[in-house]
């Protein structure tokens, strides 16, 4: 995790390490002042100190001796009361410096934490945009939303929230442990016998936390999926009086999630009391052992130094406890990270061409040569399709639902890749072109117009960089959309709402057509563009489509055969095979599958 995401923020990491080192140093020095303060208060200091030149003896003994020499000299000049006040003031200053550095070490990590989370969300979002449509036919939208929201939030709370602990606590432990060894290595050796036992017990408690967290996050995904389904299907839920049924279904999954989260939270709650108990037990043992030696006059340190030792020992317990919290939090975050990596690691079967072959114009024809396709190995959707679409032609594709019409046209912009055969544009396999160049040749108008929660202007200008107001208005006029747009209070700056819910079906479709007109593509793909409209709206949209189709190569999927009577060629598909092809009158005369569809609609 650190290797993947921290490198852009390494300067913040360095700043945190420096601040934590300073915090530990100031903390140790502030506690050091306790020894002379205690000796002055209890009038224990009877030794006479002589200054020892630096570098002439043992460093530890020289440091302690010279420190007491400075204190005794100051006390002789100013008296014990003033010395006590000065030492207390120094203690306050040292503590102020320590707490300032502690705050700085935490504050400097904020850009790192927020930056990692932002980068992670951007990486997931960009991966979602990059993945082929086939990936989303196998995944639930609610699950993907849950991974981007709940799982990323869990990563922020647990892993990046533990980063501070993972940097600060080792530094504090090293410095405090070094101080304990410096004061008395014999007593520290006695302490270290109990430390591994404490860490082992914490590991036993947290062992199953990652598994439980993974199960809890999976149930969170189920919850989000049900919310997403409910919002999309409210009309049906109300129409079929299914409110109680949906509520019971939601109650079941949230109840399961509650149980899993309760188990995870209970295990997490154990971290603090267990570490508190073990730490206090270790303090009590050391206190009894050291106190016994001092009472028997067999100790290798005096009483004030022993109290200082105990203060430092108690200080090292806290970072060890925080370390145990991180040991609990991180498995939860890693469980979420595994779920996120399932998206980030998803394979994109639509491979970008490794060559530099680009395409910016269409001059000849589109050809399907022996094309077969299936979404998975279980069922073949298209069988050995041979088809040519010359430039400037309008080719209509008709047939029963589920026959493979939409799949056929989805292969042209490479939303999916063929299993066998090939599709060429002007004689070149489309897999050899750069994707952005290939798709820039095409404009799509779908049965369900897809609008974004933005203004009418931005929806029309979507995908066209630097579109001017004049160009957008011109496109809207050609699409029969300008009049109803101007009737809106805010005109082109009117917000269309979620998926265009503030507009009628015909209005949404005309804005979708205006978007395609503005893009001005040489190849136009119409996927049942008027199928969901009433007669009046269909007439307005059909007029707009006829303007859009003029002088363009058009591939139109149609259920209403009246809209494609004038097509240059009509392709009839049934169960993935081309069963008939020709002009309208020829197919009627053929008295086959197309005639059957035509007569049913006429009736």
CORPE-V925057 format. One record per backbone hydrogen bond with DSSP energy under -0.5 kcal/mol. NH is the residue of the N-H (numbers start at 1). CO is the residue of the C=O. E is the energy in kcal/mol with one decimal. If there is no record, write none. Layout:
nh=NH co=CO e=E
nh=NH co=CO e=E
This chain:
nh=5 co=1 e=-1.9
nh=6 co=2 e=-2.4
nh=9 co=6 e=-2.7
nh=10 co=7 e=-1.3
nh=12 co=9 e=-0.9
nh=13 co=9 e=-1.5
nh=14 co=10 e=-2.4
nh=15 co=11 e=-2.1
nh=16 co=12 e=-2.2
nh=17 co=13 e=-2.1
nh=18 co=14 e=-2.3
nh=19 co=15 e=-2.4
nh=20 co=16 e=-2.4
nh=21 co=17 e=-2.2
nh=22 co=18 e=-2.4
nh=23 co=19 e=-2.4
nh=24 co=20 e=-2.2
nh=25 co=21 e=-2.4
nh=26 co=22 e=-2.8
nh=27 co=23 e=-1.9
nh=28 co=24 e=-2.3
nh=29 co=25 e=-2.4
nh=30 co=26 e=-2.3
nh=31 co=27 e=-2.0
nh=32 co=28 e=-1.8
nh=33 co=29 e=-1.1
nh=34 co=31 e=-1.7
nh=35 co=32 e=-1.2
nh=36 co=32 e=-0.6
nh=37 co=33 e=-1.5
nh=38 co=34 e=-2.7
nh=39 co=35 e=-2.3
nh=40 co=36 e=-2.3
nh=41 co=37 e=-2.5
nh=42 co=38 e=-2.7
nh=43 co=40 e=-0.8
nh=44 co=39 e=-2.2
nh=45 co=39 e=-0.8
nh=46 co=44 e=-0.9
nh=49 co=47 e=-0.5
nh=53 co=51 e=-0.5
nh=56 co=53 e=-1.5
nh=62 co=58 e=-2.7
nh=63 co=59 e=-2.8
nh=64 co=60 e=-2.4
nh=65 co=61 e=-2.6
nh=66 co=62 e=-2.6
nh=67 co=63 e=-1.8
nh=68 co=64 e=-2.3
nh=69 co=65 e=-2.2
nh=70 co=66 e=-2.3
nh=71 co=67 e=-2.0
nh=72 co=68 e=-3.0
nh=73 co=69 e=-2.4
nh=74 co=70 e=-2.2
nh=75 co=71 e=-2.5
nh=76 co=72 e=-2.3
nh=77 co=73 e=-1.6
nh=78 co=74 e=-2.6
nh=79 co=75 e=-2.6
nh=83 co=79 e=-1.9
nh=84 co=80 e=-2.6
nh=85 co=81 e=-2.2
nh=86 co=82 e=-2.6
nh=87 co=83 e=-2.7
nh=88 co=84 e=-2.2
nh=89 co=85 e=-2.4
nh=90 co=86 e=-2.6
nh=91 co=87 e=-2.1
nh=92 co=88 e=-1.9
nh=93 co=89 e=-2.5
nh=94 co=90 e=-3.0
nh=95 co=91 e=-2.2
nh=96 co=92 e=-2.5
nh=97 co=93 e=-2.5
nh=98 co=94 e=-2.6
nh=99 co=95 e=-2.9
nh=100 co=96 e=-2.1
nh=101 co=97 e=-2.4
nh=102 co=98 e=-2.3
nh=103 co=99 e=-2.6
nh=104 co=100 e=-2.7
nh=105 co=101 e=-2.6
nh=106 co=102 e=-1.4
nh=107 co=103 e=-3.1
nh=108 co=104 e=-2.4
nh=109 co=106 e=-0.9
nh=110 co=106 e=-0.5
nh=110 co=107 e=-1.2
nh=111 co=107 e=-0.5
nh=113 co=109 e=-2.8
nh=114 co=110 e=-2.7
nh=115 co=111 e=-1.9
nh=116 co=112 e=-2.5
nh=117 co=113 e=-1.9
nh=118 co=114 e=-2.2
nh=119 co=115 e=-2.7
nh=120 co=116 e=-2.5
nh=121 co=117 e=-2.4
nh=122 co=118 e=-2.5
nh=123 co=119 e=-2.4
nh=124 co=120 e=-2.3
nh=125 co=121 e=-2.8
nh=126 co=122 e=-2.9
nh=127 co=123 e=-1.9
nh=128 co=124 e=-2.5
nh=129 co=125 e=-2.2
nh=130 co=126 e=-1.9
nh=131 co=127 e=-2.4
nh=133 co=415 e=-0.6
nh=135 co=132 e=-1.3
nh=136 co=132 e=-0.6
nh=136 co=133 e=-0.6
nh=137 co=133 e=-0.8
nh=138 co=134 e=-0.5
nh=138 co=135 e=-0.9
nh=139 co=135 e=-0.6
nh=144 co=140 e=-1.8
nh=145 co=141 e=-2.6
nh=146 co=142 e=-2.4
nh=147 co=143 e=-2.0
nh=148 co=144 e=-1.8
nh=149 co=145 e=-2.0
nh=150 co=146 e=-0.6
nh=151 co=146 e=-2.1
nh=152 co=147 e=-0.8
nh=153 co=149 e=-2.4
nh=154 co=150 e=-2.1
nh=155 co=151 e=-2.1
nh=156 co=152 e=-2.3
nh=157 co=153 e=-2.7
nh=158 co=154 e=-2.7
nh=159 co=154 e=-0.5
nh=159 co=155 e=-1.2
nh=160 co=155 e=-2.1
nh=161 co=156 e=-1.1
nh=162 co=158 e=-0.7
nh=162 co=159 e=-0.6
nh=163 co=159 e=-0.8
nh=164 co=160 e=-0.6
nh=166 co=162 e=-2.8
nh=167 co=163 e=-1.8
nh=168 co=164 e=-3.1
nh=169 co=165 e=-2.1
nh=171 co=167 e=-1.0
nh=172 co=168 e=-2.5
nh=173 co=169 e=-3.1
nh=174 co=170 e=-2.6
nh=175 co=171 e=-2.5
nh=176 co=172 e=-3.0
nh=177 co=173 e=-2.7
nh=178 co=174 e=-2.4
nh=179 co=175 e=-2.0
nh=180 co=176 e=-2.4
nh=181 co=177 e=-2.4
nh=182 co=178 e=-2.2
nh=183 co=179 e=-2.5
nh=184 co=180 e=-2.8
nh=188 co=184 e=-1.9
nh=189 co=185 e=-2.0
nh=190 co=186 e=-1.5
nh=191 co=187 e=-1.8
nh=192 co=188 e=-2.4
nh=193 co=189 e=-0.5
nh=193 co=190 e=-0.7
nh=194 co=191 e=-1.7
nh=195 co=191 e=-0.9
nh=196 co=192 e=-0.7
nh=198 co=194 e=-1.5
nh=199 co=195 e=-1.9
nh=200 co=196 e=-2.3
nh=201 co=197 e=-2.0
nh=202 co=198 e=-1.6
nh=203 co=199 e=-1.8
nh=204 co=200 e=-1.9
nh=205 co=201 e=-1.6
nh=206 co=202 e=-1.7
nh=207 co=204 e=-0.8
nh=209 co=206 e=-1.2
nh=212 co=208 e=-2.0
nh=213 co=209 e=-2.3
nh=214 co=210 e=-2.2
nh=215 co=211 e=-2.0
nh=216 co=212 e=-2.2
nh=217 co=213 e=-2.4
nh=218 co=214 e=-1.9
nh=219 co=215 e=-1.8
nh=220 co=216 e=-1.6
nh=221 co=217 e=-1.8
nh=222 co=218 e=-1.7
nh=223 co=219 e=-2.0
nh=224 co=220 e=-2.3
nh=225 co=221 e=-2.4
nh=226 co=222 e=-2.1
nh=227 co=223 e=-2.1
nh=228 co=224 e=-2.5
nh=229 co=225 e=-2.5
nh=230 co=226 e=-2.5
nh=231 co=227 e=-2.5
nh=232 co=228 e=-1.7
nh=233 co=229 e=-1.7
nh=234 co=231 e=-0.5
nh=237 co=233 e=-2.5
nh=238 co=234 e=-2.5
nh=239 co=235 e=-2.1
nh=240 co=236 e=-2.2
nh=241 co=238 e=-1.2
nh=242 co=237 e=-3.0
nh=246 co=242 e=-2.6
nh=247 co=243 e=-2.4
nh=248 co=244 e=-2.6
nh=249 co=245 e=-2.0
nh=250 co=246 e=-2.4
nh=251 co=247 e=-2.6
nh=252 co=248 e=-1.9
nh=253 co=249 e=-1.6
nh=254 co=250 e=-2.4
nh=255 co=251 e=-2.0
nh=256 co=252 e=-2.0
nh=257 co=253 e=-2.1
nh=258 co=254 e=-2.2
nh=259 co=255 e=-1.9
nh=260 co=256 e=-2.1
nh=261 co=257 e=-2.9
nh=262 co=258 e=-2.3
nh=263 co=259 e=-1.9
nh=264 co=260 e=-2.2
nh=265 co=261 e=-3.0
nh=266 co=262 e=-2.3
nh=267 co=263 e=-2.1
nh=268 co=264 e=-2.3
nh=269 co=265 e=-2.5
nh=270 co=266 e=-1.0
nh=271 co=267 e=-0.5
nh=271 co=268 e=-1.5
nh=272 co=268 e=-0.5
nh=273 co=269 e=-0.8
nh=274 co=270 e=-2.2
nh=275 co=271 e=-2.0
nh=276 co=272 e=-2.7
nh=277 co=273 e=-2.7
nh=278 co=274 e=-2.7
nh=279 co=275 e=-2.4
nh=280 co=276 e=-2.5
nh=281 co=277 e=-2.5
nh=282 co=278 e=-2.0
nh=283 co=279 e=-2.3
nh=284 co=280 e=-2.7
nh=285 co=281 e=-2.1
nh=286 co=282 e=-2.3
nh=287 co=283 e=-2.9
nh=288 co=284 e=-2.5
nh=289 co=285 e=-2.5
nh=290 co=286 e=-3.2
nh=291 co=287 e=-2.6
nh=292 co=288 e=-2.3
nh=293 co=289 e=-1.7
nh=294 co=290 e=-2.2
nh=295 co=291 e=-2.7
nh=296 co=292 e=-1.9
nh=297 co=294 e=-1.3
nh=298 co=293 e=-3.1
nh=299 co=293 e=-0.9
nh=306 co=302 e=-2.2
nh=307 co=303 e=-2.3
nh=308 co=304 e=-2.4
nh=309 co=305 e=-2.6
nh=310 co=306 e=-2.5
nh=311 co=307 e=-2.3
nh=312 co=308 e=-2.3
nh=313 co=309 e=-2.5
nh=314 co=310 e=-2.6
nh=315 co=311 e=-1.9
nh=316 co=312 e=-1.8
nh=317 co=313 e=-0.9
nh=318 co=314 e=-0.9
nh=319 co=315 e=-0.9
nh=320 co=316 e=-1.2
nh=321 co=317 e=-2.4
nh=322 co=318 e=-2.7
nh=323 co=319 e=-2.1
nh=324 co=320 e=-1.8
nh=325 co=321 e=-1.8
nh=326 co=322 e=-2.3
nh=327 co=323 e=-2.0
nh=328 co=324 e=-0.9
nh=328 co=325 e=-0.7
nh=329 co=325 e=-2.9
nh=330 co=326 e=-2.8
nh=332 co=328 e=-0.8
nh=333 co=329 e=-1.8
nh=334 co=330 e=-2.8
nh=335 co=331 e=-1.9
nh=336 co=332 e=-1.6
nh=337 co=333 e=-2.4
nh=338 co=334 e=-2.1
nh=339 co=335 e=-1.3
nh=340 co=336 e=-2.2
nh=341 co=337 e=-2.5
nh=342 co=338 e=-0.8
nh=343 co=339 e=-0.6
nh=343 co=340 e=-1.2
nh=344 co=340 e=-2.3
nh=345 co=341 e=-2.6
nh=346 co=343 e=-1.5
nh=349 co=347 e=-0.8
nh=351 co=349 e=-1.4
nh=353 co=433 e=-0.6
nh=358 co=356 e=-0.6
nh=366 co=389 e=-2.2
nh=367 co=424 e=-2.4
nh=368 co=387 e=-3.6
nh=369 co=367 e=-0.6
nh=369 co=422 e=-2.8
nh=370 co=368 e=-0.6
nh=371 co=385 e=-2.3
nh=372 co=420 e=-1.8
nh=373 co=382 e=-1.5
nh=376 co=379 e=-0.5
nh=379 co=376 e=-0.9
nh=381 co=373 e=-2.4
nh=382 co=373 e=-2.1
nh=383 co=576 e=-2.8
nh=384 co=382 e=-0.5
nh=385 co=371 e=-3.0
nh=387 co=368 e=-2.0
nh=389 co=366 e=-3.2
nh=390 co=388 e=-0.5
nh=391 co=364 e=-2.4
nh=393 co=390 e=-1.7
nh=395 co=393 e=-0.6
nh=395 co=554 e=-3.1
nh=396 co=394 e=-0.5
nh=396 co=569 e=-2.5
nh=397 co=556 e=-3.1
nh=398 co=396 e=-0.5
nh=398 co=571 e=-2.7
nh=403 co=400 e=-1.5
nh=408 co=404 e=-2.0
nh=409 co=405 e=-1.7
nh=410 co=406 e=-2.0
nh=411 co=407 e=-0.9
nh=411 co=408 e=-0.7
nh=412 co=409 e=-0.9
nh=413 co=409 e=-0.7
nh=414 co=411 e=-0.7
nh=415 co=410 e=-2.2
nh=416 co=410 e=-0.8
nh=419 co=372 e=-2.3
nh=420 co=372 e=-1.5
nh=422 co=369 e=-1.6
nh=424 co=367 e=-2.4
nh=425 co=428 e=-2.4
nh=426 co=365 e=-2.5
nh=428 co=425 e=-1.7
nh=430 co=423 e=-2.6
nh=432 co=429 e=-2.2
nh=433 co=430 e=-1.1
nh=434 co=357 e=-1.3
nh=438 co=434 e=-2.4
nh=439 co=435 e=-2.8
nh=440 co=436 e=-1.3
nh=441 co=437 e=-0.6
nh=441 co=438 e=-1.2
nh=442 co=439 e=-1.3
nh=443 co=523 e=-2.0
nh=445 co=525 e=-2.3
nh=447 co=527 e=-0.6
nh=449 co=447 e=-0.8
nh=451 co=449 e=-0.8
nh=454 co=452 e=-2.6
nh=456 co=494 e=-1.7
nh=457 co=492 e=-2.8
nh=459 co=455 e=-1.8
nh=460 co=456 e=-2.2
nh=461 co=457 e=-2.5
nh=464 co=461 e=-2.3
nh=465 co=463 e=-0.6
nh=467 co=464 e=-1.2
nh=472 co=468 e=-2.1
nh=473 co=469 e=-2.5
nh=474 co=470 e=-2.2
nh=475 co=471 e=-2.2
nh=476 co=472 e=-2.2
nh=477 co=473 e=-2.3
nh=478 co=474 e=-2.1
nh=479 co=475 e=-1.7
nh=480 co=477 e=-1.6
nh=481 co=476 e=-3.2
nh=482 co=476 e=-1.0
nh=485 co=481 e=-1.8
nh=486 co=482 e=-2.3
nh=487 co=483 e=-1.1
nh=488 co=484 e=-0.5
nh=488 co=485 e=-1.3
nh=491 co=488 e=-0.9
nh=493 co=490 e=-2.2
nh=494 co=491 e=-1.6
nh=496 co=454 e=-2.5
nh=500 co=497 e=-1.9
nh=501 co=498 e=-1.1
nh=502 co=496 e=-2.5
nh=503 co=500 e=-1.9
nh=508 co=504 e=-2.6
nh=509 co=505 e=-2.2
nh=510 co=506 e=-2.1
nh=511 co=507 e=-2.0
nh=512 co=508 e=-2.1
nh=513 co=509 e=-2.2
nh=514 co=510 e=-2.5
nh=515 co=511 e=-2.1
nh=516 co=512 e=-1.6
nh=517 co=513 e=-2.6
nh=518 co=514 e=-2.4
nh=519 co=515 e=-1.7
nh=520 co=516 e=-1.3
nh=521 co=516 e=-0.7
nh=523 co=441 e=-2.4
nh=524 co=553 e=-3.2
nh=525 co=443 e=-3.1
nh=526 co=524 e=-0.5
nh=526 co=555 e=-2.7
nh=527 co=445 e=-2.8
nh=527 co=525 e=-0.6
nh=528 co=526 e=-0.9
nh=528 co=557 e=-2.1
nh=531 co=528 e=-1.2
nh=533 co=530 e=-1.5
nh=538 co=534 e=-2.9
nh=539 co=535 e=-1.9
nh=540 co=536 e=-1.7
nh=541 co=537 e=-2.8
nh=542 co=538 e=-3.0
nh=543 co=539 e=-2.1
nh=544 co=540 e=-1.7
nh=545 co=541 e=-2.6
nh=546 co=542 e=-2.4
nh=547 co=543 e=-1.8
nh=548 co=544 e=-2.2
nh=549 co=545 e=-2.8
nh=550 co=546 e=-1.0
nh=552 co=549 e=-1.9
nh=553 co=522 e=-2.3
nh=554 co=393 e=-2.5
nh=554 co=552 e=-0.6
nh=555 co=524 e=-3.0
nh=556 co=395 e=-2.5
nh=556 co=554 e=-0.5
nh=557 co=526 e=-3.6
nh=557 co=555 e=-0.5
nh=558 co=397 e=-1.9
nh=558 co=556 e=-0.5
nh=561 co=559 e=-1.0
nh=563 co=560 e=-1.6
nh=564 co=561 e=-1.4
nh=565 co=562 e=-0.6
nh=567 co=564 e=-1.6
nh=568 co=394 e=-1.5
nh=569 co=394 e=-1.5
nh=570 co=582 e=-2.8
nh=571 co=396 e=-3.7
nh=572 co=570 e=-0.5
nh=572 co=580 e=-2.9
nh=573 co=398 e=-2.9
nh=573 co=571 e=-0.6
nh=574 co=577 e=-2.5
nh=576 co=403 e=-1.9
nh=577 co=574 e=-1.6
nh=579 co=572 e=-2.6
nh=579 co=577 e=-0.8
nh=580 co=572 e=-1.2
nh=582 co=570 e=-1.5
nh=584 co=565 e=-0.5
nh=587 co=583 e=-2.4
nh=588 co=584 e=-2.2
nh=589 co=585 e=-2.3
nh=590 co=586 e=-1.5
nh=591 co=587 e=-0.7
nh=591 co=588 e=-1.0
nh=592 co=587 e=-0.8
nh=596 co=592 e=-1.8
nh=597 co=593 e=-2.1
nh=598 co=594 e=-2.7
nh=599 co=595 e=-2.7
nh=600 co=596 e=-2.0
nh=601 co=597 e=-1.8
nh=602 co=598 e=-2.4
nh=603 co=599 e=-2.4
